[in-house]
Amino acid sequence: MRLTFVDHQSTLGKTPRNFAIDPSGRFILAANQDTDTIVTFGVDAASGKLEPTGDTVSTGRSGVHQDRADGSDVTFRMRVAR
């Protein structure tokens, strides 16, 4: 898969932190740090444009990102299955 610029798309949250492309290339997950959400986008096969699927997971800070007393942080990975 080759990534090229097609268009701008909001991640529908604040402070995009990470994204993942599913193995089929049909979906992208965008993780938003300050709104504690993971938003799913479909990838249009012809144009490559992203369209929100309407699926949003609210993670809550305790499930995804925790600050340690020593100032470091712990980040957990999440697997989304359909």
C-alpha positions as a Markdown table, in Angstrom:
| # | Residue | x | y | z |
|---|---|---|---|---|
| 1 | Met | 0.0 | 0.0 | 0.0 |
| 2 | Arg | 1.3 | 3.4 | -0.9 |
| 3 | Leu | 0.2 | 6.6 | 1.0 |
| 4 | Thr | -0.3 | 9.8 | -1.0 |
| 5 | Phe | -2.0 | 13.1 | -0.2 |
| 6 | Val | -5.7 | 13.1 | -1.3 |
| 7 | Asp | -7.5 | 15.5 | 1.0 |
| 8 | His | -7.8 | 16.8 | 4.5 |
| 9 | Gln | -10.2 | 15.0 | 6.9 |
| 10 | Ser | -10.9 | 15.9 | 10.5 |
| 11 | Thr | -10.3 | 13.2 | 13.0 |
| 12 | Leu | -13.5 | 14.3 | 14.7 |
| 13 | Gly | -11.7 | 14.8 | 18.0 |
| 14 | Lys | -9.0 | 16.8 | 19.6 |
| 15 | Thr | -5.2 | 16.1 | 19.5 |
| 16 | Pro | -4.9 | 13.3 | 17.0 |
| 17 | Arg | -2.3 | 11.0 | 18.5 |
| 18 | Asn | -2.1 | 7.9 | 16.4 |
| 19 | Phe | -3.8 | 6.1 | 13.5 |
| 20 | Ala | -3.9 | 2.5 | 12.2 |
| 21 | Ile | -4.8 | 1.1 | 8.8 |
| 22 | Asp | -6.6 | -2.2 | 9.0 |
| 23 | Pro | -5.0 | -5.1 | 7.1 |
| 24 | Ser | -7.6 | -5.0 | 4.3 |
| 25 | Gly | -6.9 | -1.3 | 3.7 |
| 26 | Arg | -10.6 | -0.5 | 3.9 |
| 27 | Phe | -10.6 | 1.2 | 7.3 |
| 28 | Ile | -8.5 | 3.7 | 9.2 |
| 29 | Leu | -8.8 | 4.2 | 13.0 |
| 30 | Ala | -7.8 | 7.6 | 14.4 |
| 31 | Ala | -7.0 | 7.9 | 18.1 |
| 32 | Asn | -7.7 | 11.4 | 19.6 |
| 33 | Gln | -5.9 | 12.0 | 22.9 |
| 34 | Asp | -7.7 | 15.0 | 24.4 |
| 35 | Thr | -11.2 | 13.7 | 23.6 |
| 36 | Asp | -10.4 | 10.1 | 24.5 |
| 37 | Thr | -11.9 | 8.6 | 21.3 |
| 38 | Ile | -11.1 | 6.3 | 18.5 |
| 39 | Val | -12.9 | 7.1 | 15.3 |
| 40 | Thr | -13.3 | 4.7 | 12.4 |
| 41 | Phe | -13.1 | 5.9 | 8.8 |
| 42 | Gly | -13.8 | 4.0 | 5.6 |
| 43 | Val | -11.4 | 4.4 | 2.8 |
| 44 | Asp | -13.0 | 4.9 | -0.6 |
| 45 | Ala | -11.3 | 2.4 | -2.9 |
| 46 | Ala | -11.5 | 4.6 | -6.0 |
| 47 | Ser | -10.5 | 8.0 | -4.6 |
| 48 | Gly | -8.7 | 7.1 | -1.4 |
| 49 | Lys | -10.8 | 9.7 | 0.5 |
| 50 | Leu | -11.8 | 9.0 | 4.1 |
| 51 | Glu | -15.5 | 8.9 | 5.2 |
| 52 | Pro | -16.5 | 8.6 | 8.8 |
| 53 | Thr | -18.4 | 5.3 | 9.4 |
| 54 | Gly | -20.2 | 6.7 | 12.5 |
| 55 | Asp | -18.3 | 4.3 | 14.7 |
| 56 | Thr | -16.6 | 6.0 | 17.7 |
| 57 | Val | -15.3 | 4.4 | 20.8 |
| 58 | Ser | -15.0 | 6.5 | 23.9 |
| 59 | Thr | -12.0 | 5.1 | 25.7 |
| 60 | Gly | -11.8 | 7.2 | 28.9 |
| 61 | Arg | -8.3 | 8.1 | 30.1 |
| 62 | Ser | -8.0 | 5.2 | 32.5 |
| 63 | Gly | -8.3 | 2.6 | 29.7 |
| 64 | Val | -5.8 | 4.0 | 27.2 |
| 65 | His | -3.3 | 6.4 | 28.8 |
| 66 | Gln | -2.2 | 6.6 | 32.4 |
| 67 | Asp | 0.4 | 8.9 | 34.0 |
| 68 | Arg | 2.8 | 7.3 | 36.4 |
| 69 | Ala | 4.0 | 8.9 | 39.6 |
| 70 | Asp | 7.5 | 9.1 | 38.2 |
| 71 | Gly | 6.3 | 11.3 | 35.2 |
| 72 | Ser | 6.5 | 8.5 | 32.6 |
| 73 | Asp | 3.3 | 7.3 | 31.0 |
| 74 | Val | 1.9 | 3.9 | 30.1 |
| 75 | Thr | 0.1 | 3.4 | 26.7 |
| 76 | Phe | -2.1 | 0.4 | 26.0 |
| 77 | Arg | -2.8 | -1.0 | 22.6 |
| 78 | Met | -6.3 | -1.9 | 21.6 |
| 79 | Arg | -7.5 | -4.4 | 19.0 |
| 80 | Val | -10.8 | -3.6 | 17.3 |
| 81 | Ala | -12.6 | -6.6 | 15.8 |
| 82 | Arg | -15.8 | -6.6 | 13.7 |
